[in-house]
């Protein structure tokens, strides 16, 4: 079965807002990724991962994963699953993507 996905202008705008927000953060060790899951072809995900070294020489990490719907609304990803196993299975199927000059999805 083949499915075709096209991002809406609302999704692209919200993705841009999140990438800009995270690129302005002070942390030097960070990664912002755009993700796609074939099980939810109309949604796009933004992942933000950062690490900081604290004064006591411990490492602090922050992970944020959001879902952007077709209308540009953001859904709380953590409450989408009944248990941790479902969430881990879903996350294992996420593919990292990017947008080309024509705002088309490119799988990395």
Secondary structure, DSSP 8 states (H G I E B T S, - for coil): --------HHHHHHHHHHHHHHHTSS-SEEEEEEEE-GGGTT-EEEEEEEEEE-TTS-EEEEEEEEEE-TTS-EEEGGGG-SSHHHHHHHHHT-EEEEE-TTS-EEE-
